[in-house]
Amino acid sequence: MSVFTAAADQTVCTPLPVLGRDVTVPLVTGGEVTYAALDYAASAPALQRVWDDVAAYAPYYGSVHRGAGYLSQLSTDLFENARRTVAEFLDCRPADQVVFTRSTTDSLNLLARAIPAGCQVFVFETEHHASLLPWQDAQVTYLDAPRTPRQAVETLERALADRDPYGPALVCVTGASNVTGELWPVRELAAAAHAHGARIVLDAAQLAPHHPVSVTDLDVDWVAFSGHKLYAPFGSGVLAGRADWLQAAEPYLAGGGASRKVTRRQDGGVAVEWHETAARHEAGSPNVIGAYAIASACKALTEAGWDSLVAREQHLVRTVREGLAEVPEVRILSLFGDDAPRVGVISFVVEGWNSSHFAAALSAEYGIGVRDGLFCAHPLVRTLLGSDPQTQGECGAPEAAPGERSLNAIRVSFGAGTPDEHVERFVDAVRELVAEGAKWQYRTEDGRCVPAV
C-alpha cells in the first residue's frame, strides 16, 4: 500500500463543510463553546454537500425498480447510478459487483454467508469486531498481532502454507486500524493470499474516508465500508468485488427484489429463481437515499482531491502526536511504531487516569467529543495495553496507579471536516487536565462516567 508522501510545502485544503460545524454545547463550568467532534472513527459528520444532495432529491422520492411512474424511474436511475459511482470510486474491475448493505458489519456478514462450504478463513486478532466475528461458522484461524508490517505478511504466509491446498480460503484484513490508525500492508497481504490460492477481503471502514482505495491496484477480491464513516448518513454500506461466490450463494435475505421468478410447485411449495446480479443480496425495498448519499460523498472526496485531503490530515496527525508527546504521562498506542504511516486515528492512555473519567472531562469541561473503551476491537486493545479483561473501576478514581497497566484507552479521531482549532484545543485540554486535574466531580451512571450534578 502506498505511504503518505505529501510534500511539506504542498497546498493544503481548508476543512470540507460538514453538518454540526457551528453547533455549540454547554460546559459544566459555565458558558458554551463550539463543539469539537473528534470521534470520526466511530461516525464522521455528514458533508454539507451530501446533505444538500439528499435534500434536493427528497421531493422526487419514489419506489425503486419496476415502477412505471416518472418518480419511480428517476429513483431507480439514481440508485443504479450510485452503484456505478461507487464502483468508480473504488476502481473496481469490470466484472465486479457493488452490493448496497447497511454497514461494514452487514457487508462482512453477507460475505461470511456466501463463502463456499469448507472455506478456511484467516483473520488477525487485531481486527475490529465487524471483521473479526462474522466467520464463526467457518474454519477460522485467528492470527496473533504482528509488530511490523513485514511480520504481518510473514505470519499470514506461514498460516496459509499449513492450510488444505485444495480447499477454498479467505483472508480478512483491515486497511487502517480503528485503534491506532496505522496502515496495513494490504497489497503485500493480497499477494501472499493469492500466491497460496486464497482470496482476500479488505475492511476499508477506516481507510476509505482518509485515503484512496483501488480494488484493482491493491488486488483485493472484495472491499467493504460504511457510509456513516464516509461523511454520509447512517444506515448504508457497500460490499464490492468478485461476483462468483456471491452468485453461487443463497441470498443473504429472501424476498422481493432478490427473486427473478417464483412459481408454485405441484407439491404445494414454491420454486424460486434468484437474480445473479447484486440484486440477489438486496432483497426488499433498498435504501435509495443511503446509496445516493454514499455516491455523493464519493464524488465530493474525489473532487476535493486526495492529495490535498491527505496532506491536510497528516498535518493534523502531526499536531496531535507531537502535542501528546510533550506530556510525559501520555502513552500513545501503536503496533508498528512511531514511523508507521497512519490516518487520523490515535489512541492513548494517561498515567493515573481512568479513561472514561478523562473522556468525560474533555466533553463536559472543554466541549470536546472523543471515545473511550476498547473500541469494538477488544483483543487488539488488550494486547496494546497488556491487560486482561476486567471490570472498569469507578470513574472518579484512577483506573490504575502510576506504573500500573490501564484497562481501557482514549481515542481521538478526525478527518476532512476537522478545523485546526479543534485539534489544537484538544492538545491544550489534555495538557491542562493532566497538569491541573478535572475542575468538576464525576460519577458512574449505567457504566458511563458523567458529571455529578
C-alpha positions, 0 to 999 in steps of 0.5 A, a space after each residue: 500500500 502506498 505511504 503518505 508522501 505529501 510534500 511539506 510545502 504542498 497546498 493544503 485544503 481548508 476543512 470540507 463543510 460538514 453538518 454540526 460545524 457551528 453547533 455549540 454545547 454547554 460546559 459544566 463550568 459555565 458558558 458554551 463553546 463550539 463543539 469539537 467532534 473528534 470521534 470520526 472513527 466511530 461516525 464522521 459528520 455528514 458533508 454539507 454537500 451530501 446533505 444538500 444532495 439528499 435534500 434536493 432529491 427528497 421531493 422526487 422520492 419514489 419506489 425503486 425498480 419496476 415502477 412505471 411512474 416518472 418518480 419511480 424511474 428517476 429513483 431507480 436511475 439514481 440508485 443504479 447510478 450510485 452503484 456505478 459511482 461507487 464502483 468508480 470510486 473504488 476502481 473496481 474491475 469490470 466484472 465486479 459487483 457493488 452490493 448496497 448493505 447497511 454497514 461494514 458489519 452487514 457487508 462482512 456478514 453477507 460475505 461470511 454467508 456466501 463463502 463456499 462450504 469448507 472455506 478456511 478463513 484467516 483473520 488477525 486478532 487485531 481486527 475490529 469486531 465487524 471483521 473479526 466475528 462474522 466467520 464463526 461458522 467457518 474454519 477460522 484461524 485467528 492470527 496473533 498481532 504482528 509488530 511490523 508490517 513485514 511480520 504481518 505478511 510473514 505470519 499470514 504466509 506461514 498460516 496459509 502454507 499449513 492450510 488444505 491446498 485444495 480447499 477454498 480460503 479467505 483472508 480478512 484484513 483491515 486497511 487502517 486500524 480503528 485503534 491506532 490508525 496505522 496502515 496495513 500492508 494490504 497489497 503485500 497481504 493480497 499477494 501472499 493470499 493469492 500466491 497460496 490460492 486464497 482470496 482476500 477481503 479488505 475492511 476499508 471502514 477506516 481507510 476509505 474516508 482518509 485515503 484512496 482505495 483501488 480494488 484493482 491496484 491493491 488486488 483485493 477480491 472484495 472491499 467493504 465500508 460504511 457510509 456513516 464513516 464516509 461523511 454520509 448518513 447512517 444506515 448504508 454500506 457497500 460490499 464490492 468485488 468478485 461476483 462468483 461466490 456471491 452468485 453461487 450463494 443463497 441470498 443473504 435475505 429472501 424476498 422481493 427484489 432478490 427473486 427473478 421468478 417464483 412459481 408454485 410447485 405441484 407439491 404445494 411449495 414454491 420454486 424460486 429463481 434468484 437474480 445473479 446480479 447484486 440484486 440477489 443480496 438486496 432483497 426488499 425495498 433498498 435504501 435509495 437515499 443511503 446509496 445516493 448519499 454514499 455516491 455523493 460523498 464519493 464524488 465530493 472526496 474525489 473532487 476535493 482531491 486526495 492529495 490535498 485531503 491527505 496532506 491536510 490530515 497528516 498535518 493534523 496527525 502531526 499536531 496531535 502526536 507531537 502535542 501528546 508527546 510533550 506530556 510525559 504521562 501520555 502513552 500513545 498506542 501503536 503496533 508498528 511504531 512511531 514511523 508507521 504511516 497512519 490516518 487520523 486515528 490515535 489512541 492513548 492512555 494517561 498515567 493515573 487516569 481512568 479513561 472514561 473519567 478523562 473522556 468525560 472531562 474533555 466533553 463536559 469541561 472543554 466541549 470536546 467529543 472523543 471515545 473511550 473503551 476498547 473500541 469494538 476491537 477488544 483483543 487488539 486493545 488488550 494486547 496494546 495495553 497488556 491487560 486482561 479483561 476486567 471490570 472498569 473501576 469507578 470513574 472518579 478514581 484512577 483506573 490504575 496507579 502510576 506504573 500500573 497497566 490501564 484497562 481501557 484507552 482514549 481515542 481521538 479521531 478526525 478527518 476532512 471536516 476537522 478545523 485546526 482549532 479543534 485539534 489544537 484545543 484538544 492538545 491544550 485540554 489534555 495538557 491542562 487536565 493532566 497538569 491541573 486535574 478535572 475542575 468538576 466531580 464525576 460519577 458512574 451512571 449505567 457504566 458511563 462516567 458523567 458529571 455529578 450534578 
